[in-house]
Structure formats: C-alpha cells, structure tokens
Amino acid sequence: MRLGSGAFAASCVAIEVIGVAIFIRGFFPAPVRSSVRPEHGAETPAPEPVAGASSNQTELPPPLFSKAVIVVIDALRDDFVFGSKGVKYMPYTTYLVEKGASHSFVAEAKPPTVTMPRIKALMTGSLPGFVDVIRNLNSPVLLEDNVIRQAKAAGKRIIFYGDETWVKLFPKHFVEYDGTTSFFVSDYIEVDNNVTRHLDKVLKRGDWDVLILHYLGLDHIGHISGPHSPLIGHKLSEMDSILMKIHTSLLSKEREILLPSLLVLCGDHGMSETGSHGASSTEEVSTPLILISSAFERKPGDIRHPKHVQQTDLAATLAIGLGLPIPKDSVGSLLFPVIEGKPIREQLRFLHLNTLQLSKLLQENVPSYEKDPGFEQFKMAERLHGNWVKLHLEENNSDILLGLGTKVLRQYLGALKTLSLSLSTQVAHYDIYSMVVGAVVVLEVLALFLLSTPHVLCRKAELDVPLLSPVSSLLFYLIFLVLLAIHVLVCTSSVSSSSLCSLPWLAAAGVMALVSALLCVMLSALVRMVMDGTLLKKNAAHPSSGWSEVNCLLFMGTVGHVLSLGASSFVEEEHQTWYFLVNTLCLALSQETCRSYFERDDCEAHHHFHVEQGCVDILACTLQDSTDCGTPEPDRAGKWVTPSKAQGSCKPWAVLAGPWLVLICCRLLRSLNQTGVQGAHRPDLSHWLTSSDHKVQLSGLAALSLVVIFMLVHRGCSLVSKVALALGLLGVYCYRAATGLVLFPWQPDNKAISKGITEARFVYVFVLGTLFTGTKDLLKAQVTATDFKARTAGLWEIHSGLVLLAALLLRPHNLPVLASSLLIQTVMTKSIWRPLRHDAAEVTVMHYWFGQAFFYFQGNSNNIATIDVSAGFVGLDTYMEAPAALLTVFGTYVGPVLWASHLVYFLSSEASNGSALSRACFCYALVCSVPVAAYIVLVTSLRYHLFIWSVFSPKLLYEGVHLLVTAALCAVFTATDQTRHTRP
C-alpha cells in the first residue's frame, strides 16, 4: 500500500493520540477508596469501646450545630484574609478572626488546584485524582460518599446558590438552587450578584438546615488582571459585607433555637502571582478556613493564631458538627478546636469515630496495615479509651480518670495525624494494564516512524507501507488471539479494575487488533529494510548526505531535550532548554552565514550562498513581502537556489546580521515573561506593564505591536484582506480598551469598563472572513493545478487570519511576542532559509524549535496555573464548551500553531519539489512523537517519584494536548499537500 509520507505521518500521529489517551487513562489512577459504596446504605455506628463490658452508646452523637452556612469564595488565598489585604478590605472578618468567637486555619489544598477536585475534597474528605483537571470542564455526578449525601439521607434541607459545578456534582440533593456559570471568566459582577440576590429572602426563612454559597467573582478577577488588581480590593470588601450580613442574621435567630449555628468561610483554592491556579505553589494551595459560631467562646486576651491543617479535614468536621456519619473515603481529621469545649467523654467519642473510620480505610487499601504506626496508635488509644469508659461508668471521678482521659486524647490525636498522613501519601492504584497497552501503541508508532525515516530522507514522495500482507498473515491472527486471551484473563480476574475492561468487547477487540496490526507492519518493514541492504549505502554515497554543523546541532539538540525530561528540574524549567537551543541555533546559523559569505567563491561550486543586490537595509528586507522574490529552482541535491533574476534579496551584510537580529529578539523576549518554577516569582516586564500605574506604557507598546504586525503581514494579502486585517487589528485594540486594559489617548483612566463582547465579535468577523478567503483560494488551486499563485496567496491568507485571531486572544503585554514571532519568521526566511538553501527537514525542525520557544516566551510553562483560561471566553456572553475549549487551546499553543502555519506557507511557496511539504509533515510528526514516547516510558518508571504529581503529571497532560494539536496540524499539512501537481 503506497502512502505519501505526509499522509503516513498524519495517520501515525492519529493512532498515537489513541495510545496516549489510553495511557493517560491508566496513569491517572483512582485514589484510595472504601469498598463499601454509598448505595449499600448507612452502617451501624461503632459502639463506644468499654473494657470488659458493653457500652450504652451505640448511636451517633447528637449534632453540635442546628444550622450551617458554608461560604466558598473561589480563589480566596490565605493572605487575602490574614494579610494586609484582609485588614484593609475585610475589617469585619478580621475582627472575627482576632477577637470574635471563631477558629481560624490555613487549609492546604492538594494539587490539582482547580474547582471541581477541590469541591470533592471539601465534601468527601478524599484526595481527587489528577485527571479531574480534565473532568473539571464537565463535572460528572459525584458517586463517592460525601457530606451532602449524608445530610440529605438524614432529612436535612439543603439550599445552594453559586457555581453550577455543585449542581452537576449533586444533581438531586438541593431543595432549592440557582447555579451560575463558572467558566465565563470575563464576568465578575453579575456572577456574584446572582448569588447575593437570594440572601435576604433565604436568611429570613427558617425552613433550611444547610445553606451553601459559592462566589466566583474573585477568581474571575484573578484570571483577568491578577491578584494585585485594584478590583481585588473591591471584591474583598463586597465579600466582607456579605459575611457580616449572614453572621448577624444567624446570631439574631439563635435566640429561637436550642443549638448554635455554624458559619464556614473558606476558599476552594488559592491564586498564583499571575492570577491563575492549578499547580502547587504556596499561593495556590494555601486557603483560609474560618469556623464562626457562638459555641466557640473566647476569653479576653485569648489570641488564636491560624493553624495549618488539610483541606480534607473540613468533611469530617462538618459531619461531626451536623451529627452525620463521616464520609467513608475521607482521609481528613476532625478539627479538634471545634469540640474542645465539650465534655471529655464526648470528645473521646468523636475522636474514636474519626480514627475508626480512618483505620478501616487503611485496612481496605494497605495490605500490611497492621504494621502501620497510625494503626498501632489507634489500637492502643482504643484500649485506653475502653479502660477510661469503664472507670467513668463506675463513677470514678479521681485524678486517675482525668489523667487517663488526657492521655487517651493525646493518643487519639496522634493516631489521627499519623493515619491521615499515611492515607494522604498512600500510593494510588495505577491501571498498569491500560498503561502497558497505551505505551505499546505509542512505541510501535515511533518504531514505524524510525523505520520509515531513511526512505523520507532519500526524498521519496511516497512510502510503500506493508499493510495488506501483514494484516492478512497468520502472524497477525496469532498475535490478535493471544492479546484477546490476555485481555480476557486480565478483565475476569477478581482484582482487575482496568478502564480497558469497562470498554465494550467490540471496542476492546479493536484496540487489540490495532496493536497486532502495528506490530506486524513494523516487523514487515524491518524485514524489508534488512533485505533491501542497498538503501542506506545509496544514501551514504550521496554527495550531499554529509552532516553540517547545523544538522548535528538539530539532531543533538532534539535528543538532548528528550533526555532532559528525565529530571524533574529540567521539566520544571524546560523553557531554559528551548531558550538555550534557539540561541545556540542562531549562533550556528551566524557561523554558517559568515563562512558562506567569506568563502562564497568556493561555495558557488558547492551548495551554499547566493546573494543579490537590492535591499536598502535589513528592516526593508524583513518587511517586504516574501512572495515578491523570484521562484526558486531546485539544484541537483534537491535544495533551493534563488534565480539571479530574483528581486528583493538582501545585501550580504543584511544576511550576516539576520541571525544576530533573531538572537537579540529572543533575548528581549526572555525578559518579558518569567516562567517555570525557580524564576516565576522574579519581577519581569509583564508585571511592570500590567500594573495600573503603567497603563499608558502598556497602551503604547500594544499599539506599536499591532502596527508592526500589520506591516509584517499585509504585503502578502489581497486588497480586501489588507482592509480586513487593518480593521481587525484596530478592533483588537478597541476590545482591550473596552475591557480597561489599555487606553485611547482621549480616554480617561477611570472610564467604565465592559466585557468587550461587541468589539471582540467585530474582530471575529474579519478573522472568519480572512480564513474563508484563504480557504477559497486554496480550494481553487486544488481544482486548477496550474494556479500556483492562488495557492500561495490562500495559504498566506489563512496564516494572516490565524495571526489576527492570536492578536485578539493574547493579552496586551504579549502582543510584542506575536510581533517578534512574525519578525523572526521574516528574517529567517530572507536571511537564512533562502540564501543558505536548507532542505525541508532542516527548515521543519527549526520551525518546531522556534514554535516551542515561543510557547514559553508567551509565559506558558509545564504548570497548569499558567494556562490563560480567559482566552476561551473572548467575545462570548454565555459559556459554550466547544468554542471555549478550542479558543483556550489555540491561545495556549499560539506559538507552535503559527510557526507550523508559516512552515506550510514557506515550503509551498519555495519548493518546486512536490514532496517537500509531505516530508516536512513527516519530520514534524517525528520530532513531536519522540519526546512523547520517551516521556511515557519515563513517567512509567518514575511513577513512585516524590514529584510525580506536582511536576511530571502536568507535563504529561501538556504532552497529550500538544500531540493532539500536532495531529490537527499534520491533517492540515496533508490536506494542503499537492504532490500530484507541479508548477509549469
């Protein structure tokens, strides 16, 4: 079966996406869980331990509070309440913390610090899996045991207002609710007003037991403008007044009821210094937890400093406070200050219930639980507790009873701490079967890529893929039957919980058939390569097959980057690797241009450098349209030689200056956004620009960047597209001015801001129009094989449309990154790729490197917190999942996408050899597949590493999404390729 190398690569990447998806599904495991499911009904509470007698307490203790109000403020980090901002903007809350009847804590939220997993942690007490980052976009029903389910089963009436994630997690638990969209981050006013408008009415009523409020405005402000925005203070003041209203209302109602009420103020996660969240920095994991009740009496002079606890501790505390069973999967400990004022027998009873629940969870998840220090402490505490109860029932009020009670308390608290820590750090159960199947698929695809590489390097337009004969062979059926038998054995074993076993049998058989077919095709290709021993010899004998310094650098740099992924520090600081590689590449290219220039008399006999007189200076060279240059013609080696008739080539000194100009641009961009882990906290130019004191400077820089973008893009466009591009870029500035991030010269700084929906949609019209025009020209060229000009014009129109969309989605301080990207593309085209006649493979790898570098230049990292979620909601007035997801992915991967788009245009306009674009697709897919396959092997071997969840797991998600983007790009490569047509 003959396939173009581009179509072959696109097919392989699509299969690799399937393999990575299977691996990720198995790698992100289910956390520790109780074997008793909620649907089995409530268990009888364990009796109070008594030595040598039966206890008279076999029921749950009565509740401590009559009502509970839980106020969750999204992205409320601890210093917003306990720091200077709290003193300034939240005076009532500060008074309650310092002098009121309250207990304050700093609750640590485990990564991933996104909303849905954190709600699960608050209500179940368990540690959600890392894959919940993906589920956060569309939360499924929560099936685990939780406080909300227990409260509903106990007949309590629960009312909820706020983030609709709660409604999705608990769809039939609230007697009254009003959900607000959590992902529409440009709204931070109405989203909170829709919660507060219910307060007056519901606080006057007494027909509820639990009221839950989840405010999103603070989180949205963080996504839009960061934690130091003036809007933060206004929002904190608003939350403080709401808290005061709730507290005073509860106090006024307590005279009518026997038990006090409980008010809980907490955050689901914190907020990073860039305003985002999702990772494990101190700012993201540290949240305030304040419990307010008249039961927590405070004596004069009683200073209570916030203690550090786990966020999962709230579930057990709420359950005890409301007289409910502790959720079975909870790994949290009861917050002891809540029960500190109760009689010692009740304290011991509460602690025994919590410790017993944790010990049962430990028994079900750890085979050697009896040797666990926490379990040993629990057994000792339980025996001492039984002795204490026996003495107490004998009405022994001696000092011995008091001393023993204090000892039992300490023993229980120590056991609680140890058990909770053991369960929290307990290694989760990996789905090894799914991981192995996914890894095998990925490695088989990589092997096919490597076996096909010699054919592609020999510039063959098509590959002879041995597909039909292996699939119809006896070996295929034998392997298929063996794999099916293994699948049946794994899925029918009593200990199996693999996600592959939950697939329909037809789908599972399809996966086994895919693995079998890939293996047979790989073996067939290997046999054919061994039998065809002349292939590599012919390639080695080719006069142009020698490796230059740049070739060696590209190969060694790619391999070195792959090897660096095995170290956690290199993963955290991967941007440094790419900065080093592109800087080294610029130096190597500078050396090559110098050698080519100073030895041009000799080089004319070889393959290097041909320069025409015609450029006035380097800026004129970079700003002129690339389509103005003459049509290149291939030499015998298949590389491109610009004809002497070509117009617009640069002077020699301009070509020599090209790599240095690129190097300067890259160095300046490094100062714009500090990223990674070690340097993320350092001041950078973006922080200076985004501060409210420098809005004028940001406005000037954004306007200048938009002008440069227009100058670099418009010359290759038609007249209609030029007008659309100009109006679109003007609309981009108007949109940012409407949202208050930049200013017009005549606009006052205190002008009211809006969501900018009209302005953004104005730009979308021109984006879609430009993309439509380019697609039309491209389709016209597909029909008319000789219309080469329409084809290149169409590709440039599509590239221009993507540039306009990127300008709209990127924040104003990142517009210089986009302008620099276009400038570097132009300089590289004029000064390096044309004069030095690099072939398609070299140009492709260079485009890939620069795409990866610009991914980090715009402030991204391997940290989930750096994802700019606000890009997904530009121009949207309601939450729409598919457009929001697409815009967010595009906004995150602007660098790789735009450099791949430029690669398609450049190769299509420069190479007369129809296989160039197809080979470029193959090389692009290969350099993306190698790190993915290597990283899967690495994370499998490092799955018990200390930093597996905080460092390696987020990177795995990034690699998965990057591979998906690569699959889409390869599909575009293949659709654009016209290997059947050549220019006349």
N, C-alpha and C positions, 0 to 999 in steps of 0.2 A: 504494500500500500504506500503510495507516494504522497507525501505531505510537504508543503512549503515549510521552511524552518520556522517561520513566524507562527503559522497555524499549529505546528507541532508544539512550540513553546507555550502558546496560549492554552492548548489542551492540557499540557502537563501542569501548568500553574493552576488550572481549574481543578484538576484532580488533587493537587497538593493542598488546595484550600479545604477540600473534603477531609483529607488526612489530618490537617492541623485542627479542624473543628472537632474531629473525634478525639484527638489527643487532649485538647483543652477541656473537653467534657469529662475526660477521665482524670486529668491532672488536678482540677479544682474539685476537691472531694467534699463529701458530706461531713460536717463536724460531728463531734461526739453526740449521740442521741440515746434517749431512753428507749428500751424495747417495748415499753408499754405505751400504746398510742392513745391519744385523747378520746377517740371514739369508743374505746373499751369501757368508758365510764369511770367515775371517781373511785379511787381506792379508799378503803377504811383507814383513817389516820392511825399512825402508830401510837400505841399506848405510852404513857409515861413510864420510864423504867423504874422498877422498885425491886430492891434486893429481897428475895425470898417471899414475896407477896404479890398480889395483883393490884394494879393501880385503879384508882377510881376516876382517872382522867383518860378517856378513850376517844374523846371528840376534839375537834379543832377548838382552840381558844377563841373567845369572843373577839369581835373586831375592836380595834383601838380608836377608829375614827368613823363617824357617821357618814360623812361625805368626803369626796376627794376631787380636787380640781388640779388637773395636770396641764401646765402651760409650757409648750415646747416652742422655743424660739430658734428657728433654723439658723445654723452657723453662728450661734452665740458662743464665743470663746471666753475663757475664764477671765482674761484681763478686761473685757468689756464690762464686767460686773465688779470684780475685785480690784481692778486697777484704777488709774486716774480717770478713765472714761466713765467708769461706774460712779465715782464720786461726783463728777461734773454733771452727767446726764441722767443718772438714776439715783437721785437722793433718797427716795422712799425705800428702795430696795437696799441701798447702803445702810440706812438706819436699821432695817430689819436684820441685816447681817451682823451689824456691830452691836446693837443694843436690844433687838427685838426677840420674841420667842421663836427662835429658828435654829436650825443646824445647817451649816454650810460645808460643802465639799467641792473638791476639784475632781470631777469624774473623768477617767481616762477612757476614750473611745478607741477601740482597736481598729486598725485599717481593714477593709477599705472604708474611709470616712465619707460615705455618701448616704443619702437619706434613708432609703429602704432598708439596708442592712442594720442601720443604727436604730430604726424603729423596732425591728425584730429583736435587737439586743435589749432594748429598754423593756419590751413587753414579755419576752420569753426568758431573758437572762442567759441566753446561749450566745455563742460566737458564730455569726453567719459566715458562710464561705465566701471566698474572694470572687467567685463567679457571680455573686449578687450585684457586682458592679454593672454587669450586662442586664440582669433582671431588673435593675433599678429603673430602666426605661419603660418597662411594662410589668408592674409588680403582680405576681400571681397571688392566689389566695393562700394565706398562711395556715398551714395544716398542723404545725407544731403546737404543743401545749403552751398556753400563754395566759397572762393575767386577764385580758379582755374576755377570753372564752370562759375562764373560771368565774368571772364576775357575772357574766350572762347566765351561766348554769346555776349560779346562786340566787338568781332572780333580781339582780341589781339592774337598774335602768341607766343606760349609758348614752350620753349625748356627745356628739363630736362636730366641731367646725374647724375647717382648715385644709391642709394638704390632702388632696384626694388619694394619695398613696395609702392612707389609713383605710379609706373606704374600699380600696381594692384588696388590701390585706385582710380586712374584717368586713366582708360584704353584708352579713346578716346579723350583726351584733349591736348596732346602734338603733335606739328607738327614734332618734332624730339626728339628722346630719346635713351638712352643707359642705361639699368638697370644692376646693379651689385648685386650679391647675398649677402644678409645681414647676413645670419646665419653661413657662413663659417668663423668662428672667428679666425682660425689659419693663415689667410692671412690678413696682414695689409699693404702690399706694392702694389701688383697688383690691389687690390680693389680700391685704390686711383689713381693709375696711369691710370686706365681705365676711370677715370673721367677727370683728368688733360689733357690727350692727345687731348681732343676736344677743349680745351680752346683757343689756338692760332687761330684756324680756326674760331670759332664762334664769338670771340671778334672782328675780322676784319670785319665781316659781319654786316649789319645793318637791316637785314630782320626779326628781332625778337623784341618783346616787354618785355617779361619776361623770364629770364634765372634762372633756379633753379639747384643748385649743392648740392648734399648730400654726404659728405665724411664719410666713415665708419672706416678708419684705426685706429683712436684714440680709438674708442670703442673696437675694437678687441684687441688692445694692453692692454687695461684695463682688459679685460676678461682673457688674457693670463698671465700677470705679474703684474697687479695692477697699481695704479695711481702714484707710486713713482719709476717706472721702468725708466732706462735711455732712453728707446725707446720713452717715452712720450715727452721728450725734443726735440728729432729729429723730431718727428711728428708735434709738435707745430711750429717748425721753418719752416717746409715744408708748413704748412697752412699759415704762415705769408707771405711767398714769393708768394704764390698763391693769397692772398688777395691784396698784393701790385700790382701784375700784373693786376688784374681786376680793381682796383681803378685807376691806371694810364691810363689804356685803356679807361675807362669811361670819365675821365677828358679830354683826347685828343679828344674825339668825341663830347663833349658838345659844342664846337665852331660851329658845323654844325647844331645844333638843338636849338629850342627856349627854351624848358624846361630842367631843370637839371635832372640828373639820380639819382637813389637811390640804394645804396648798403647796404644790410642787412646781418649782421653776427650774427648767433645765434646757440645755441645747442638745441637738442630736449629734452635732459635730462642731468643730471649730472652723477657722478661716485662715488660710495661708496669707503670707505677706502680699501675694498677688491677688487676693480676693477669692481664690478658688478653694477646692478641698478634694479629698480623695486619697491622699497619701498619709504619711506617718510623721510629719513634722510636729514639733511641740505645739505650735499654734493650731494645728488641725485636730489633734487628739485631746486637747485639754478643754473641757467644757465645765461650766458651773452647774452645780446641783444644790438647790436650796430647798429645804423642807421647812415649811412655816405652819405652826399650829400653836394654839393657846396651851396645848398639853406640854409644850417644851418651855417650861418656866425658866426664866433666867434671873439669878440673883444679882444684885448690884455689884459691879466690879468683875462679873464673870465674863472674861474675854475668851471667845471661841474662834480660834483661827481655822480657816478651811483645811480640812484633812484630805489627803489624796486617797481616792477609792476607785473602784472599777465601775464603768457604766452599767455593767450587767448586775450590779448589786441592787439596782432600783427594783427589779422584778420581784425578788424575794422580799424586799422591804414593803412594797405595795401589797403583796399577797398577805403578809402577816398583819399589816395595818388594817386591811379590809376584811380580815377573818376568812381568807381563802387559802386553798392548798397552794403550795409553792409549785410553779411550773416544773414539770418533770425533767426538762432539758436544761434547766438553769444551772449555771456554774458560778452564780454570784453568791455573796454572803450578805446576811442581814446586817443593815447599818445599826450597830449596837446603840448609838446615842438615842435612837428612836424609842427604845424600850428601857432605857436606863432608869427612868423614874418609876417603873413598875415594881411590884413585889418580886423578891428573888425567885420564888417558885415559878412565876410566870416568865421571868427572864430565862430561866433554865429550860422551861418547856419550849419557848420559841427557838432557842438555840439548838435544842435537841432535834426539833422538826427539820430545821435547816441542815444540820450536819448529817442527819439520817438520809435526807434526800440526796445530798452530795455523795455520800458513801455508796448508795445504791447505783447512782450514775457511774461512779468509778468502777464498781463491780461489773457492770454491763459493758464497759469499754476497755478495761485493762485486765488482761488475764492474770497477772501477778499482783492483783490489788492488795492482797494480804500483807505484802512487803512494803506497801506504800506508807511513808511516815504519817501522812494525814489519817489514813485508816487506823493505824495503830493508836494514834492520839484519840480518835473518835471512840474506839473500844474502851480505852482507859477512862475517858470522860463519861461514857455511858455507865460503866461500873460504879464510878464515884457518884454519879448522879443517882443511881439506884440506892446507894447507901444513904445519900443525903435525904431522899424522899422517905426512906424507912424511918430515919431519925425524926424527920418532920412530922410524919404521921403519928409517931409516938409522943408528939407534943414536947419534944426536947428543945428547949429554947436556950441552950447553953452556948458558950463561946465556941465550943467544938462545932456546933451546927453552922455558926456564922463563918468560921474559918474554912470549914469544908465547902460551904457554898461558894465562897470566894475562889477557892482552888478549882472547883468544877467550872466556874465561869471562865477562868483563865484557860483551863484545859479545852473547853469548847471553842473559845475564840481562837486559840492556836490551831485546833483541828480544822476550823472553818477556813482560816487563812491558808493552811497547807493544802487542804483538799481543793479549794478554789484555784489555787495556783497550779496544782497538778493537772486539773481538768482543763484549765485555760491553755496550758502548754502541751497538753496531750497531742501527740502526732495524729492527725486525722487519717482516715482510711482512704488511701488512694485507690482509684479504679485502675489497677495495673493492667487488666485485660484491655480496656479501651486505650490506655496509653500505648501499649505494645502495638495494637493494630494501627493506631494513628501514626506512630513513629515508623512502622514498616512501610506504610503507604508513602510517607514523605521521603524516606531514604530510597525507596525504589524509584520514585520520580527523579531524585537527584542523580541516581546512578544512570538513568536514561539520558539525562542532560549531559553528564560527563562522557558517556559513550558516544553521544552524537556530536560532541564538540569538535573532533578532528574534521568531520565532514563539513561543518559550518565554517571552520577556519580555512578550509580549502575553497570557500566561496561557492559552494554548491547551492543553487537556488532551491532545490528540493531534497528531502531526505527520504530514503527508502525504508519506511518503518515496517519491520516484520511483524505484522499484526494477525493476519488471517491464518497463516500456517501454525503459529504457536497456539492460538486460541482453539484451533480445531485439532490440536495434537492430543495424544494420550496423556502426556505430562500435565497439561492443563487440567484435565478432568481428575487425574490422581491428586494433584495438589488441592483442587477445589473440594474433593470429597474428604480429604484429610482435614482441611480447615473447617469444613462443616461439622465433622465429628468432634473436633476440639471445641467448637462453639457450643455444641450440644452438651458436652461434658462440663464445660465451664458454667453454662446457664442452668443446668439441672443440679449442680452441687448445692448443698444446703447453705454454704457460706457465701454464695455469689450475690453481689448486689450491683453488678456492672450495668452501666447505662446501655451498652450494646444489647444486653439481654432483654431490655424493655422495648426494643425495636420489633416491628412485625417481622415474621420469619422471612418474608419475601425481601424486605429491605436488608436484613442481615445476610441473606444469601447473596444479594447484590454486592455487598461490601466484600464478602469472601471471594466472589467471582472477580471483582476488581483487583484484589490483592494477587490472586492467582494469575490473572492476565498480565499484570505488570511484571510479575516475576518471570513468566515465560517469555515475554517480549524482551526483557532485559537479558536473559540468558541467550536468546536467539541473536540479539545484537552483539553480545560479547563473542559468541562463536563466529559470527560473520566477520567481526573485526580481526580475530585471531587468524582466520582463514585468509582474509584479504591482507596479507602482510606487507603489501607494497604501499599501502595508504600513507603510513607515517613516513616511509622512506621518501616517497614522492614529495611530501610536504617539507621534509627536512632538506631535500635537494633544491627546493625552490629558491631562486636568487634573492627574494625579498623576505624570506622567512626568518632572518636573523632578528633577535630581540633588541630593540633600542633601550636606552635608559628609561624612557617614559613607559615602555611596555613592562619592563621589570618593576618599575615603581607601582604601576597599576595592579600588577599581579601580587606583588609582595604586600602592598597596602590592603588589598582586599582580603588576603589570607591573614594578615596581622590583625585586622579588625575582627575577623571571625574568632581568632584565638583569644583576643582580649575579652570576649564575652564570658569567659570562664571565671573572671574575677569580679566580685561584687562592686569594688571601687570603680572598675572600668565601666561597668554597666551604669552606675550612678552618674559617672562623669563621661558618658560616651561622646558628648559634644566635643570634648577636648580631643578625642581621637579623630573626629572628622575635621576639626579645625586644623589639626596638625597635618592631616593628609592633603587637604586642599592647598594649604600653604606650601607644603613640600612639592606638590604638583606644579604650582606656579613657579617655584624656583627651578624645577627641572625643565619646564617649558621655556623659561627665560634662558637657561643654558643652551637649549636646543635652538632657539631663535638666534642667539649670538653666534653659535657655531655655524649655523646655516648662512648667516649674513657675511661673516668674515671669511668663510670658505666657500662663497657662492660660486666661484669659478669652478671649483671641483664638484660642488654639489649639483651643478647643472647636469653633469654626466650621470648623477645618481638619481636621487628622488626628492631632494629637499625643497628648495625655496625659490619662489618666483614672485618678484615684486614689481608692480607697475607704478609709474609716477602719476600722481593725480590727487592725493589728499592734501589739503592745506595744513591740517593739523589733526591730532588724534581725536579731538572731540567731534570734528566734522566727519571723521571716518566712522566713529561709533554711532552717530545719529543718522547717517544716511541709510536708505532702505537697502536691505540685503538683496532684494530682488533686482536692484539696478545693476548688479555685477553680471558679467558675462556668464554664459552657460559653461560649466566646467566639462572637461572631457577626460575620460579615464586614460591613465597610462597602462603599460602592459602589466603592471603589478596590480591594477585594479584600483589605484588611488586616484585622487582627483587633481587635475592640473588646470589652472585657470588660463584660458587662451590669452594671447598677447593683446587681443582686441578688447579685453575686459575693461570696463570703465569703473572708476570708483575704488580701485585698490589703493592701499595706503603706502605712504613713503616708508623706506626702510626704518628710519628712526621711530616712526609711529608704531610699526610692528614690534620693534625691540621694546618699546615702552608698554606694550599691551599686557604682558604678564605682571609687570610691576603695578600697573593700574589696578588689576584684579586683586593683587596682594594687598594693596592699600585699602581697597573697598572691604575686603574680608576682615582686615584688622579693625577698621572703624565699626563694622557691624558687631564684632565681638563685644564692644563697649556699650552697645545699645541695650541688650537684654542679658543679665546674669542668669544662668540656669544651672541645672544639676542640683547637687546637694551641698557640696562644700562651699560654693560661692553664691548660692541663691540669695543669701541674706545681705550680700555686699551691695552698696549703692551703685546704681548704674544710670545711664542716661534716660532710660524709660521711666524710672521713678521720678527723676527730676522733671521730665516733661509732663508727666501725668499729674503732678501736684497742682493744686488750684492756683498757686502763685505764679505758675509759668504757662498759663493757658494761651497767652499771646504768642509765646515762642513756639508752642506746640502747633498753633494755628498756622503760623508762618511756615514751619517745616512741613506740615501736611500739605499746604497749598503748593509749595515748591516741589514736593514729591509727585503730586498729581500732574503738575506741568511737565516734569521730566518723563513721567510715564507716557503722557500724550506724545511728546516729541519722539520717544523711542519706538512707539507702536504705530503711529498714524501713517507713516510713509508707505507702509505695505498694504494699506487699506484702500478700498474704493472711496469715492467722494461721499456716498451715503453713509458708509461705515465710519468715515472720519467725523462726520457731524454727530453720528450716534455716540461715538467714543467721547467726543468733547462734551456733549450734553450729559452723558452718563457719568463722567468724572466730576462734572460740576454738581450733578445730583448726589454723588458720594459726599462731597464737602457739605452740601446742604443738609444731608441726612445727619452727619456728625454735628453740625451746628444746631440742628433741631433737638438732638439729644443732650446738648450742653457740653460736649467735649471740646469743640473748637468754636471760634468766634469769627464773625464777619467784622470788618473794620468799623462799620456803623452800628454794630450790635452791642447793647450794654451787657456787662458781665452778669447782671442779675436778671436777665431775661428768663421768663418761664420756659421750662424745657418740656418736651413731649417725647413720645415713643418714636417719632420719625417714620411712621408707617407709610404715609403718603410719599415722602421723599424716597424711601427705600424701594417702594414699588415702582416709582418713576424710573429708578436705575434698572430694576429687573426687566422692564420693558425693552430697554436698549440692550441688555445682556442677551435676552432671548432673541431679539431681532438680529443681533450680530451673529449669534450661533446659528440661527436659521439661514442667514445669507451664506455663511461659510459652508454649511451642510449642503445647501442647494448647489453651490459651485462645485463641491466635491462630487456630488452625485452626477452632475453634468459631465465632469471629467471621467467618471466611471463609464458613462454611456458612450462618450466620444473619446476614444483612446488617444487621439492626437492633441487634445486640448490640454496641454501641459500647463499653460499659464493659468487656466481656470482652476486647475488642481492645486497649484501652489498658493494662489490667491485665496482659495477656500480654506486651506489649512491655516493660513495666516489670520483669516477672519475668525476661525474657531479659537485660535490662540489668543487673539485680541479679546474675544468675548470672555474667555476664562480669566484674563488679566483684569478686565473690568469687574467681574464677579469677585475676584480676590481683593481688589481695592475696596469694594463695598463691605466685605466681611472682616477684613483685618482692622484692628484698632488703629486710630490715627498715628500713634507713635511707631507703629510697624509699617507704615506706608514707605518710609525710606528703605526698608528691607525689600519691598516689592520693586521699588525703583532701582535699587542696586542690583537686584537679580536680573532685571532686563538689561541694565547697562553691561553687566558682566557677560551675559549671553551675546550681546552685540560685539563687545570687544573680543571675546573668544572666537566668534565667527570670523571677524575681519582680520584679526592679528595672528591667529594661531591655526584654527582648523583648516582654513583655505590655503594660506601660504605654506604650511608645513605638511599638507596633504595627508592628514591622519585618516586611517581607514575607518569603516563603520564600527568595528568592535572597539577601537580606542575611543572614538567620539562618544559611543554609548556609555562606556564605563565612566568617562569624565562627566557626562551629564548625570549619571547616577550619583557620583560623589558629590557634585555641587547640589543636587537635589536634597541629599541627606544633610549636607552642611546647612542649607537654608531652612530645613526643618527645625534645626536648633537655633539658627540666627533669629527666628521669629519668637523665641522664648520657650519653645517646647522642650520637653525632657522625657525621660523614661518614668516620669512621675505622673500619676493620673491627675494630680492637682493642677497641672499646667494646661490642661485642656480648656480652651475658651468656649464654654457652653453657650455664651451669649451670641456667638456667631450663628447658631442654629435658629435664632428667633428674630433675625433682622427682617423686618417687613411683615412679620406675622402678628395678627391681633388675637389669634387663638392658637392653642397647641395642636399641631398636626405632626404626628410621629414621624412619618416617612420624610417629608421635607426637612424637618428639624434635624433628623439623623444625617441626611445627605449633606446639608449645609455645614453641620458640625464637623463631619469627616473631611469635607473639602477645605474648610477653614483651618483644620489641623494640619492637613497634608498639602497645603498650597505649594510649598517648595518642590517636593517630588513631582507633583502633577504638572506644574508649569514647566519644569525642566524636561519632563517627558514629552509634553506638548511641543516644546521647542525642538526637541530631538526629531520628532516626526516631521516637522516642517523643514528642518535643516537638511535631513537626509533626502527627503522627497524633492527638494529644490536643487540639491547639489549633485546627486549621484545619477548617472545615466544607467548604471548597472541596476536592473530591477530587483536584484536580490539584496541590496544594501539595507533596505528597511526591514526585510524579513530577517536578515542576520542580526540586525540591531534588536529586534524583538526577542530573538533567542538569547543574545548576550544579556539584555536587560533582565529577562526572566532568570537566567542562570545566576547573575550576581545577587539577585534578591533571594533566590532559593537556597544558596549555600549557607548564609547565616541563619536562615530559618531552620534548616535541617540540623545544623551544628548546635543551635541553641536548644532544640528539642532534646537532643542527646545530653547536653549539659544540664538542663534543669531536671532531667530524669535522674542523673547521677547525683545531683545536688539537692534532691527533694527533701533531705533532712537537714539542710544547711540552716544556720541561725537566721539568715536574711532571706529565706526562700519566699516569704510572703510580702516583706516590705520592699525588696529590691528585684528579685528575679521574676516574681509573678506579674507585676505590672508590665515589665518588659515583654513577657510572653504575650500578653494581650495586645501590646503595641505591634509586635511582630505579626500576630494574626491579622490585625486590621490592615497593616502595611501589605501583607501578602494579598489580601482581598482587593486593595487598591491596585496592586500590581496586576492582578488578574484582569481587572477592568481596563487598565492601560494596555495590556497585551491584546485584549479584544479590539481596542481602538487601532493599535498597530496593524493587526491582521486585516481589519476592515479597510484600512487606508491603503494597504499594500497593493500594488498593481504589477505583480511580477509577470503578468501575461502581456503587458504593454510596455513598449519603449518609445522614446521620443523619436520623431523623424529626424 
